[in-house]
Amino acid sequence: MAKARAEGRKPKADDVRRPASGFVGHDGRERHAIDRAWQRYRLVLVVEDIRQMEARIATGLGQIVRRQVDGSEVHMVPVRDTVVLVVWSPLTQRIVTVLPPSARSRRSVTD
């Protein structure tokens, strides 16, 4: 934000600094999910948070919202007192991305 002000422009959401901690040992998929959680929920997550959400879904603790044509599933899963929507790949047992809250109202394959 300070950079935006110094440049004489209005700060954007992306100007807010994210902490860099927790990215050690991450892969691109985890970084993508962490970035989307920040962008869409303003949640600062670390790799361990992503792995905990994956474990919850794998053990049946995530609520499935819908199944998609490609076989992936949208789940609601709690993390740090917030329920987020994630795309889960049953094939790889991994979170693919974090969806915005508005995605809850979209139609599923079974509609």
Buried (B, 14 or more C-beta within 10 A) or exposed (E): EEEBEEEEEEEEEEBEEBEEEBEEEBEEBBEBBBBBBBBBBEBBBBBEBBEBBBEBBEEEEBEEBBBEEEEBBBBBBBBEEEEBBBBBBEEEEBBBBBBEEEBEEEEEEEE
